[in-house]
Amino acid sequence: MLKDLQNSLNKLETAFTANPMSVREDANLVLVALENLEKSKLDLKEDKVLKNIVAQIDRLSIQNEFKLNLIKDFSKYYNKKK
């Protein structure tokens, strides 16, 4: 279960360099993996894979926040130039 989540996060990270459609599809895969993990009721205490997953989610969150801010700032800049 954790490996499935980790694999889907890896695909999502790769999709950020591709196109928006890939990001959407791979984000859905992450959601499915999270739902399956929740249903499984695994004991997640002190799992090494889990620590890697948390770090990866943090990294993806920072990348996404940066890209959203870049888009927002660019649109402000573009509107001022008009």
Phi, psi and omega in degrees: 000313180293324178295323177298317178296316180298318178296319180291326176293322176298317178296320179295318179299319177293323182295333179300336178267356181262230183249163182301328180295321178296320179299316181297314181296315182287331174295323176294324177296322177296317179299318178297317179297321178294319178297318179295322178295319179296320180291331186284337179058040178291150174278115188256015183291130173052040178269129182296320179297321180297319178298321177294321180295316180298317178297321180292319178298319178298316179298316179295323179297317179295317179299315182295316179299317179299314182295320178294319177294321178298316179296315180297313181295321179296319180295323176296314179299315181298317180294326178292326181287338181294000000 
